[in-house]
Amino acid sequence: MPIINVKISQPASAALTHAISETLLELTTRILRKKRELTAITLTCVPPSQWVVGGSTLAAQGKNSFYFDIKVVDGTNTKDEKAQYIAECFAAFGKLLAPLHEESYIYVQDVRAEAYGFGGLTQEYRYIKAKP
């Protein structure tokens, strides 16, 4: 884990999906110390004509945007790590989706270990079972 849900204001393409997923995998592994093999990413493409910022579509503004949220277990990352992650992800998406609208968002969501898991097991359960 974690799971990352991404929305971008670009048409779907295999090349862009690959670039976004590799970027997020690298940053999530390096900065947040999450396991690459357990990280899941979903990508949704929204037409710029259907993405509105400040009352005007991105198509009319000639810009692109993104939003993504990542769910991590509460207490596993520091404020500094999350701030670095947000800054580096924003910069990376700025290169991938230029010209990027400043109103693009990243949400690092801290979730309780007993309320979050995969494979039918909570992270709390995994933590307890790993103790000798």
Salt bridges, closest charged atoms under 4 A:
GLU22 OE2 - ARG36 NH2 2.86
GLU26 OE2 - ARG30 NE 2.60
ASP69 OD1 - LYS71 NZ 3.12
GLU81 OE2 - ARG33 NH2 2.89
GLU88 OE1 - ARG30 NH2 2.54
ASP110 OD2 - LYS82 NZ 2.75
GLU114 OE2 - ARG112 NE 2.82
